[in-house]
């Protein structure tokens, strides 16, 4: 039986019960994929991050309650928060190795800064499964890893209510559906839905901004952008388009610190 440290962190917010909650588990060595997936299921939050340390850098992986993800912004932010604030890390920058390449996280005052891939979306056709599920049709359809549905107003984004029975006919793993528009109090707003996922609407989706930032930077003619995700929990992101990378900045706050006990080869 293994005893492992675990932290639950609310990311892209400075207030507990807001932003997007992620669990972070520190490992000495990797567990079987099935065990990590079971831990993620047991945690029941949008993402659980697992990390190991190798001298001057860390290795990072992310699991939803359903699958292993290729990239997750809020759980990366949460992991960096744990490394900086709970593990006594003295540096100003953390380097994570991941399946999406090297991911750097630095400190900028109270904010943590993610250095993430640039995924500019391109025009695409909207799958019928998505189109039929929407109560409001988008003005424009784009695609990167995720479908990006562009609307004219924030009110439309707020009013989107996908029919889950219809949209669950499509499997987009590991992607999802972003709905976005110009914002009232922010440069742009968004929401994020994942068909067939345990958690259908993601509260705050850092990785979605790999596509949203280049989209809105070009359309608004500015590189520095303030973004809001309009989920029930809500979240604030401060972003910069670097041309070939995006910077995504946000706060994080610890909700829980404890331990879990699992067998290394635990099966569902």
ABEGO torsion letter per residue (X at the ends): XBBBBBBBBBBGBABBGBEBBBBBBBBABBBBAAAAAAAAAAAGBABBBBBBBBEABBBBBBBBAABBBABBAAAAAAAAAAAAAAAGBABABBBBBBAAEBBBBBBBEABBBBBBBBBBBBBBBBBAAAAAABABBBABBBBBABBBBBBABAAAAAABBBBAAAAAABBAOABBBBBBBBBAABABBBBBBBBGBABABBABBAAAAAAAAAAAAAAAGBABBBBBBABAAEBBBBBBBAGABBBBBBBBBBABBBBBBBBAABBX
